[in-house]
Amino acid sequence: MDVPLWFAVLIVGFLGIQLARPPWWLVALLLLGGYLIAHSLLAPAVATLLD
């Protein structure tokens, strides 16, 4: 079964928000922080940590 990555991330994110009920500011902070780190000078360092 081939599921696109964006769809799997969307489903996991939706279920995580529905089940864990984090505050909206925490969700926004994590999304914004991830976006900023991915587009910064720290991106190669984070990539090596995740590999």
N, CA, C and O atoms as a DFTB+ gen file, in Angstrom:
204 C
 N C O
     1  1       0.849      -1.183       0.000
     2  2       0.000       0.000       0.000
     3  2       0.890       1.239       0.000
     4  3       1.666       1.444       0.933
     5  1       0.785       2.050      -1.018
     6  2       1.590       3.260      -1.136
     7  2       0.793       4.463      -0.642
     8  3      -0.189       4.876      -1.260
     9  1       1.233       5.009       0.470
    10  2       0.590       6.192       1.050
    11  2       1.564       7.353       0.932
    12  3       2.721       7.232       1.336
    13  1       1.112       8.481       0.382
    14  2       2.015       9.630       0.292
    15  2       2.431      10.112       1.687
    16  3       1.658      10.040       2.642
    17  1       3.659      10.598       1.778
    18  2       4.178      11.043       3.067
    19  2       3.352      12.180       3.643
    20  3       3.088      12.195       4.845
    21  1       2.939      13.131       2.816
    22  2       2.171      14.263       3.322
    23  2       0.845      13.801       3.917
    24  3       0.367      14.378       4.894
    25  1       0.247      12.758       3.330
    26  2      -1.017      12.247       3.858
    27  2      -0.814      11.540       5.189
    28  3      -1.623      11.694       6.105
    29  1       0.257      10.770       5.303
    30  2       0.546      10.083       6.562
    31  2       0.840      11.092       7.672
    32  3       0.381      10.918       8.801
    33  1       1.599      12.141       7.365
    34  2       1.892      13.176       8.360
    35  2       0.615      13.896       8.765
    36  3       0.425      14.205       9.941
    37  1      -0.254      14.163       7.813
    38  2      -1.526      14.823       8.111
    39  2      -2.387      13.975       9.037
    40  3      -2.959      14.497       9.993
    41  1      -2.487      12.695       8.772
    42  2      -3.299      11.803       9.609
    43  2      -2.710      11.664      11.008
    44  3      -3.446      11.724      11.993
    45  1      -1.400      11.481      11.110
    46  2      -0.759      11.359      12.426
    47  2      -0.910      12.648      13.221
    48  3      -1.167      12.611      14.425
    49  1      -0.752      13.787      12.555
    50  2      -0.936      15.070      13.232
    51  2      -2.358      15.266      13.702
    52  3      -2.584      15.728      14.820
    53  1      -3.323      14.921      12.863
    54  2      -4.733      15.059      13.242
    55  2      -5.080      14.170      14.430
    56  3      -5.740      14.608      15.373
    57  1      -4.634      12.927      14.377
    58  2      -4.920      12.017      15.484
    59  2      -4.218      12.452      16.766
    60  3      -4.774      12.333      17.857
    61  1      -2.990      12.959      16.628
    62  2      -2.273      13.437      17.807
    63  2      -2.972      14.605      18.466
    64  3      -3.044      14.679      19.693
    65  1      -3.489      15.522      17.658
    66  2      -4.200      16.669      18.230
    67  2      -5.521      16.223      18.842
    68  3      -5.910      16.728      19.895
    69  1      -6.211      15.296      18.208
    70  2      -7.483      14.832      18.739
    71  2      -7.320      14.028      20.031
    72  3      -8.136      14.147      20.945
    73  1      -6.279      13.219      20.104
    74  2      -6.109      12.343      21.272
    75  2      -5.402      13.028      22.434
    76  3      -5.768      12.811      23.589
    77  1      -4.407      13.840      22.152
    78  2      -3.620      14.443      23.225
    79  2      -4.176      15.790      23.665
    80  3      -3.939      16.206      24.799
    81  1      -4.904      16.477      22.803
    82  2      -5.491      17.790      23.097
    83  2      -4.477      18.794      23.639
    84  3      -4.666      19.342      24.724
    85  1      -3.382      19.041      22.872
    86  2      -2.420      20.049      23.335
    87  2      -3.013      21.446      23.150
    88  3      -3.916      21.632      22.334
    89  1      -2.513      22.423      23.899
    90  2      -2.996      23.793      23.694
    91  2      -2.617      24.296      22.297
    92  3      -1.600      23.887      21.736
    93  1      -3.434      25.174      21.754
    94  2      -3.218      25.653      20.382
    95  2      -1.894      26.375      20.237
    96  3      -1.268      26.314      19.178
    97  1      -1.455      27.063      21.294
    98  2      -0.201      27.805      21.198
    99  2       0.987      26.853      21.097
   100  3       1.994      27.185      20.471
   101  1       0.878      25.672      21.708
   102  2       1.962      24.696      21.627
   103  2       2.063      24.127      20.211
   104  3       3.163      23.948      19.688
   105  1       0.932      23.849      19.604
   106  2       0.923      23.361      18.222
   107  2       1.522      24.412      17.296
   108  3       2.348      24.094      16.440
   109  1       1.105      25.665      17.467
   110  2       1.635      26.750      16.633
   111  2       3.130      26.935      16.857
   112  3       3.876      27.158      15.904
   113  1       3.572      26.844      18.105
   114  2       4.984      27.003      18.418
   115  2       5.825      25.898      17.781
   116  3       6.894      26.175      17.236
   117  1       5.360      24.664      17.841
   118  2       6.103      23.557      17.243
   119  2       6.157      23.678      15.718
   120  3       7.199      23.429      15.110
   121  1       5.044      24.058      15.106
   122  2       5.032      24.227      13.653
   123  2       5.945      25.368      13.221
   124  3       6.721      25.219      12.277
   125  1       5.859      26.488      13.894
   126  2       6.686      27.636      13.555
   127  2       8.161      27.354      13.824
   128  3       9.020      27.702      13.013
   129  1       8.454      26.729      14.953
   130  2       9.836      26.391      15.279
   131  2      10.437      25.415      14.285
   132  3      11.590      25.572      13.885
   133  1       9.675      24.415      13.883
   134  2      10.163      23.466      12.888
   135  2      10.415      24.121      11.548
   136  3      11.393      23.809      10.869
   137  1       9.528      25.032      11.166
   138  2       9.715      25.744       9.900
   139  2      10.952      26.625       9.943
   140  3      11.734      26.660       8.993
   141  1      11.124      27.339      11.053
   142  2      12.267      28.238      11.163
   143  2      13.592      27.488      11.225
   144  3      14.580      27.926      10.634
   145  1      13.623      26.369      11.932
   146  2      14.859      25.594      12.011
   147  2      15.190      24.974      10.655
   148  3      16.358      24.905      10.272
   149  1      14.171      24.525       9.931
   150  2      14.411      23.900       8.631
   151  2      14.957      24.881       7.609
   152  3      15.621      24.473       6.656
   153  1      14.688      26.169       7.792
   154  2      15.135      27.173       6.832
   155  2      16.211      28.078       7.424
   156  3      16.327      29.239       7.031
   157  1      16.986      27.567       8.348
   158  2      18.024      28.378       8.961
   159  2      19.390      27.744       8.726
   160  3      19.523      26.742       8.025
   161  1      20.387      28.353       9.328
   162  2      21.746      27.800       9.231
   163  2      21.895      26.528      10.060
   164  3      22.858      25.782       9.884
   165  1      20.955      26.279      10.956
   166  2      21.006      25.072      11.784
   167  2      20.501      23.835      11.066
   168  3      20.644      22.726      11.581
   169  1      19.918      23.997       9.896
   170  2      19.320      22.868       9.180
   171  2      20.314      21.728       8.940
   172  3      19.949      20.577       9.179
   173  1      21.538      21.973       8.484
   174  2      22.465      20.843       8.294
   175  2      22.816      20.133       9.608
   176  3      22.985      18.914       9.634
   177  1      22.924      20.900      10.690
   178  2      23.222      20.269      11.987
   179  2      22.077      19.400      12.467
   180  3      22.298      18.309      12.993
   181  1      20.860      19.877      12.289
   182  2      19.692      19.097      12.679
   183  2      19.568      17.862      11.804
   184  3      19.200      16.792      12.289
   185  1      19.870      18.000      10.528
   186  2      19.788      16.862       9.604
   187  2      20.776      15.763       9.990
   188  3      20.454      14.578       9.895
   189  1      21.974      16.150      10.424
   190  2      22.945      15.127      10.822
   191  2      22.518      14.451      12.121
   192  3      22.800      13.271      12.323
   193  1      21.845      15.181      12.999
   194  2      21.354      14.575      14.250
   195  2      20.235      13.573      13.971
   196  3      20.122      12.557      14.657
   197  1      19.414      13.859      12.972
   198  2      18.274      12.993      12.671
   199  2      18.665      11.797      11.818
   200  3      17.924      10.816      11.767
   201  1      19.800      11.854      11.155
   202  2      20.211      10.726      10.297
   203  2      20.886       9.637      11.054
   204  3      21.284       8.632      10.466
